[in-house]
Amino acid sequence: MTKFGDLISADKPVLLDFYEDWNEVDTRLKMLKDVAAVLGHKAKVIKIDIKKNEILADALRVKGNPTFMIYKNGEMKWRQTGLQDSNTLVGLLQQYI
């Protein structure tokens, strides 16, 4: 299993999507796949189940579902709770490429 510090320390932007299984919907999964497809190897898109990673979610003070974060070089660049569309997420990630 990869450690969180290793994931976020990449020199390319990393989009984290904190979610809960009960709230998972196909359209959101498709949206994240679209973001990953548009950016290819220029960014990472990672889904993190809040219930399976409670310690991490608590440490990052994740209270809402979904919560999105962008990290680059180990530093949080952006954070937002609530649904986002793929164009917004692509635009935000491109700022850090």
DOFIDREN-151593 format. One line per 3 residues: number of its first residue (from 1); their letters; for each residue x, y, z of N, C-alpha, C, CB. Coordinates in nm, 2 decimals, m for minus. Glycine has a CB too. Layout:
N
NUM) A) X Y Z X Y Z X Y Z X Y Z ~ ... .
//
This chain:
97
1) MTK) 0.08 m0.12 0.00 0.00 0.00 0.00 0.09 0.12 0.00 m0.10 0.00 0.12 ~ 0.05 0.22 m0.08 0.13 0.34 m0.09 0.09 0.44 0.03 0.10 0.42 m0.22 ~ 0.20 0.50 0.08 0.18 0.59 0.19 0.13 0.73 0.13 0.30 0.61 0.27 .
4) FGD) 0.04 0.80 0.21 m0.02 0.92 0.17 0.09 1.02 0.13 m0.10 0.98 0.28 ~ 0.20 1.03 0.21 0.30 1.13 0.18 0.37 1.10 0.04 0.41 1.12 0.29 ~ 0.38 0.98 0.01 0.44 0.94 m0.12 0.34 0.99 m0.24 0.47 0.79 m0.13 .
7) LIS) 0.21 0.97 m0.22 0.12 1.01 m0.32 0.12 1.16 m0.35 m0.02 0.97 m0.28 ~ 0.12 1.24 m0.24 0.11 1.38 m0.26 0.24 1.46 m0.29 0.04 1.44 m0.14 ~ 0.35 1.39 m0.28 0.48 1.45 m0.30 0.52 1.45 m0.44 0.58 1.39 m0.21 .
10) ADK) 0.43 1.41 m0.53 0.47 1.40 m0.68 0.49 1.54 m0.73 0.36 1.33 m0.76 ~ 0.57 1.55 m0.83 0.60 1.69 m0.89 0.49 1.72 m1.00 0.73 1.69 m0.96 ~ 0.39 1.64 m1.01 0.27 1.67 m1.09 0.15 1.68 m1.00 0.25 1.57 m1.21 .
13) PVL) 0.05 1.75 m1.04 m0.07 1.77 m0.95 m0.14 1.64 m0.92 m0.16 1.87 m1.00 ~ m0.19 1.62 m0.80 m0.26 1.50 m0.76 m0.40 1.55 m0.71 m0.19 1.42 m0.65 ~ m0.51 1.50 m0.78 m0.64 1.53 m0.74 m0.69 1.42 m0.65 m0.74 1.55 m0.86 .
16) LDF) m0.73 1.45 m0.53 m0.78 1.35 m0.43 m0.93 1.38 m0.42 m0.72 1.36 m0.29 ~ m1.01 1.27 m0.43 m1.15 1.27 m0.42 m1.19 1.19 m0.30 m1.23 1.22 m0.55 ~ m1.22 1.25 m0.19 m1.27 1.18 m0.07 m1.42 1.16 m0.08 m1.23 1.26 0.06 .
19) YED) m1.46 1.03 m0.07 m1.60 0.99 m0.09 m1.64 0.89 0.01 m1.62 0.94 m0.24 ~ m1.77 0.86 0.02 m1.82 0.75 0.09 m1.90 0.66 0.00 m1.91 0.80 0.21 ~ m1.88 0.53 0.02 m1.95 0.43 m0.07 m2.10 0.46 m0.09 m1.93 0.29 m0.02 .
22) WNE) m2.17 0.49 0.01 m2.31 0.50 0.00 m2.35 0.62 m0.09 m2.37 0.52 0.14 ~ m2.26 0.71 m0.11 m2.29 0.82 m0.19 m2.23 0.81 m0.33 m2.24 0.95 m0.12 ~ m2.17 0.70 m0.36 m2.10 0.68 m0.49 m2.21 0.67 m0.60 m2.01 0.56 m0.49 .
25) VDT) m2.19 0.75 m0.71 m2.28 0.74 m0.82 m2.20 0.73 m0.95 m2.37 0.87 m0.83 ~ m2.25 0.66 m1.05 m2.18 0.63 m1.17 m2.14 0.76 m1.24 m2.27 0.55 m1.26 ~ m2.22 0.86 m1.24 m2.19 0.98 m1.31 m2.06 1.05 m1.25 m2.30 1.08 m1.31 .
28) RLK) m2.04 1.04 m1.12 m1.92 1.10 m1.06 m1.80 1.02 m1.10 m1.94 1.11 m0.91 ~ m1.81 0.89 m1.10 m1.70 0.81 m1.14 m1.66 0.83 m1.28 m1.73 0.66 m1.12 ~ m1.76 0.85 m1.37 m1.73 0.88 m1.51 m1.67 1.02 m1.52 m1.86 0.88 m1.59 .
31) MLK) m1.71 1.11 m1.44 m1.65 1.24 m1.44 m1.50 1.24 m1.41 m1.73 1.34 m1.35 ~ m1.47 1.16 m1.30 m1.33 1.15 m1.26 m1.24 1.08 m1.37 m1.31 1.08 m1.13 ~ m1.30 0.98 m1.43 m1.23 0.91 m1.54 m1.21 1.01 m1.66 m1.31 0.79 m1.59 .
34) DVA) m1.31 1.10 m1.69 m1.29 1.20 m1.79 m1.18 1.29 m1.76 m1.42 1.28 m1.81 ~ m1.17 1.34 m1.63 m1.06 1.43 m1.59 m0.93 1.36 m1.61 m1.08 1.47 m1.44 ~ m0.92 1.23 m1.57 m0.79 1.16 m1.59 m0.76 1.14 m1.73 m0.80 1.02 m1.52 .
37) AVL) m0.86 1.11 m1.82 m0.83 1.09 m1.96 m0.78 1.22 m2.03 m0.96 1.04 m2.03 ~ m0.84 1.34 m1.99 m0.80 1.46 m2.05 m0.66 1.50 m2.02 m0.90 1.58 m2.01 ~ m0.62 1.47 m1.89 m0.49 1.52 m1.85 m0.38 1.41 m1.87 m0.49 1.55 m1.70 .
40) GHK) m0.42 1.29 m1.89 m0.33 1.18 m1.91 m0.22 1.17 m1.80 m0.25 1.20 m2.04 ~ m0.10 1.16 m1.83 0.01 1.14 m1.74 0.06 1.27 m1.67 0.13 1.08 m1.80 ~ m0.01 1.38 m1.71 0.03 1.51 m1.65 m0.02 1.53 m1.51 m0.03 1.63 m1.74 .
43) AKV) m0.12 1.45 m1.46 m0.18 1.46 m1.33 m0.22 1.32 m1.29 m0.29 1.56 m1.32 ~ m0.24 1.31 m1.15 m0.30 1.19 m1.10 m0.44 1.22 m1.04 m0.21 1.13 m0.99 ~ m0.53 1.12 m1.05 m0.66 1.13 m1.00 m0.68 1.01 m0.90 m0.77 1.14 m1.11 .
46) IKI) m0.70 1.04 m0.78 m0.71 0.93 m0.68 m0.84 0.94 m0.60 m0.59 0.93 m0.59 ~ m0.91 0.83 m0.59 m1.03 0.83 m0.50 m0.99 0.77 m0.37 m1.15 0.75 m0.57 ~ m1.04 0.83 m0.26 m1.01 0.78 m0.13 m1.15 0.76 m0.05 m0.92 0.87 m0.05 .
49) DIK) m1.18 0.64 m0.01 m1.30 0.60 0.06 m1.28 0.66 0.21 m1.32 0.45 0.06 ~ m1.37 0.75 0.25 m1.36 0.81 0.38 m1.37 0.70 0.49 m1.47 0.91 0.40 ~ m1.46 0.61 0.48 m1.48 0.51 0.58 m1.36 0.41 0.59 m1.61 0.43 0.55 .
52) KNE) m1.30 0.38 0.48 m1.18 0.29 0.49 m1.05 0.36 0.53 m1.16 0.22 0.36 ~ m1.06 0.49 0.53 m0.94 0.57 0.56 m0.98 0.68 0.66 m0.88 0.64 0.43 ~ m1.04 0.64 0.77 m1.09 0.74 0.87 m0.98 0.82 0.93 m1.17 0.67 0.97 .
55) ILA) m0.87 0.76 0.96 m0.76 0.83 1.02 m0.71 0.95 0.93 m0.65 0.74 1.06 ~ m0.69 0.91 0.81 m0.65 1.02 0.71 m0.75 1.12 0.69 m0.62 0.95 0.57 ~ m0.88 1.08 0.68 m0.99 1.18 0.66 m1.00 1.27 0.78 m1.12 1.11 0.64 .
58) DAL) m0.98 1.22 0.90 m0.98 1.30 1.02 m0.86 1.39 1.03 m0.99 1.21 1.15 ~ m0.75 1.34 0.99 m0.63 1.43 1.00 m0.64 1.54 0.90 m0.50 1.34 0.96 ~ m0.71 1.52 0.79 m0.72 1.63 0.69 m0.85 1.71 0.71 m0.72 1.57 0.55 .
61) RVK) m0.92 1.68 0.82 m1.05 1.74 0.85 m1.15 1.74 0.74 m1.02 1.89 0.89 ~ m1.17 1.62 0.68 m1.27 1.60 0.58 m1.40 1.58 0.65 m1.23 1.47 0.49 ~ m1.49 1.67 0.63 m1.62 1.66 0.70 m1.74 1.64 0.59 m1.65 1.79 0.78 .
64) GNP) m1.72 1.69 0.47 m1.82 1.68 0.37 m1.79 1.57 0.27 m1.85 1.81 0.31 ~ m1.89 1.53 0.20 m1.88 1.43 0.09 m1.95 1.48 m0.03 m1.94 1.30 0.14 ~ m1.88 1.49 m0.14 m1.73 1.47 m0.16 m1.65 1.59 m0.12 m1.70 1.43 m0.30 .
67) TFM) m1.52 1.56 m0.09 m1.42 1.67 m0.07 m1.31 1.64 m0.17 m1.37 1.67 0.08 ~ m1.28 1.75 m0.24 m1.17 1.74 m0.34 m1.05 1.82 m0.29 m1.22 1.79 m0.48 ~ m0.93 1.77 m0.32 m0.81 1.84 m0.28 m0.71 1.82 m0.40 m0.75 1.79 m0.15 .
70) IYK) m0.63 1.93 m0.42 m0.52 1.92 m0.52 m0.39 1.94 m0.44 m0.54 2.02 m0.64 ~ m0.30 1.85 m0.45 m0.16 1.86 m0.40 m0.06 1.86 m0.51 m0.14 1.74 m0.30 ~ 0.05 1.92 m0.48 0.17 1.92 m0.57 0.29 1.94 m0.48 0.16 2.03 m0.68 .
73) NGE) 0.39 1.85 m0.50 0.51 1.86 m0.42 0.48 1.86 m0.27 0.59 1.99 m0.46 ~ 0.38 1.79 m0.23 0.35 1.77 m0.09 0.27 1.89 m0.03 0.48 1.76 m0.02 ~ 0.24 1.98 m0.11 0.17 2.10 m0.06 0.02 2.11 m0.11 0.24 2.23 m0.10 .
76) MKW) m0.07 2.13 m0.02 m0.21 2.14 m0.07 m0.23 2.28 m0.15 m0.31 2.14 0.05 ~ m0.27 2.27 m0.27 m0.29 2.39 m0.35 m0.44 2.43 m0.36 m0.24 2.36 m0.49 ~ m0.53 2.34 m0.34 m0.67 2.37 m0.35 m0.75 2.27 m0.28 m0.72 2.38 m0.50 .
79) RQT) m0.87 2.31 m0.22 m0.96 2.22 m0.15 m1.10 2.28 m0.17 m0.92 2.21 0.00 ~ m1.20 2.19 m0.19 m1.34 2.23 m0.20 m1.42 2.11 m0.16 m1.37 2.27 m0.35 ~ m1.53 2.14 m0.09 m1.62 2.03 m0.05 m1.75 2.06 m0.14 m1.66 2.04 0.10 .
82) GLQ) m1.80 1.95 m0.19 m1.92 1.96 m0.28 m1.89 1.92 m0.42 m1.97 2.10 m0.28 ~ m1.99 1.89 m0.49 m1.97 1.84 m0.63 m1.91 1.94 m0.72 m2.11 1.80 m0.69 ~ m1.82 1.89 m0.81 m1.75 1.98 m0.90 m1.77 1.91 m1.04 m1.60 1.99 m0.87 .
85) DSN) m1.77 1.99 m1.15 m1.78 1.93 m1.28 m1.64 1.91 m1.33 m1.86 2.03 m1.37 ~ m1.63 1.82 m1.44 m1.50 1.78 m1.49 m1.43 1.90 m1.55 m1.52 1.68 m1.60 ~ m1.49 2.00 m1.61 m1.42 2.11 m1.67 m1.36 2.20 m1.57 m1.52 2.20 m1.75 .
88) TLV) m1.42 2.21 m1.45 m1.37 2.29 m1.34 m1.24 2.22 m1.29 m1.47 2.31 m1.23 ~ m1.25 2.09 m1.27 m1.14 2.02 m1.21 m1.02 2.01 m1.31 m1.18 1.87 m1.18 ~ m1.05 2.00 m1.44 m0.94 2.00 m1.54 m0.87 2.13 m1.54 m1.00 1.97 m1.68 .
91) GLL) m0.95 2.24 m1.54 m0.90 2.38 m1.53 m0.81 2.40 m1.41 m1.01 2.48 m1.54 ~ m0.85 2.36 m1.30 m0.78 2.37 m1.17 m0.65 2.30 m1.18 m0.86 2.33 m1.05 ~ m0.65 2.17 m1.22 m0.53 2.09 m1.23 m0.43 2.15 m1.33 m0.57 1.95 m1.27 .
94) QQY) m0.48 2.20 m1.44 m0.39 2.26 m1.54 m0.31 2.38 m1.49 m0.47 2.30 m1.67 ~ m0.36 2.45 m1.39 m0.29 2.56 m1.33 m0.16 2.51 m1.26 m0.38 2.63 m1.23 ~ m0.16 2.38 m1.23 m0.04 2.33 m1.15 0.05 2.24 m1.23 m0.09 2.26 m1.03 .
97) I) 0.02 2.23 m1.36 0.10 2.14 m1.45 0.23 2.22 m1.49 0.03 2.10 m1.57 .
//
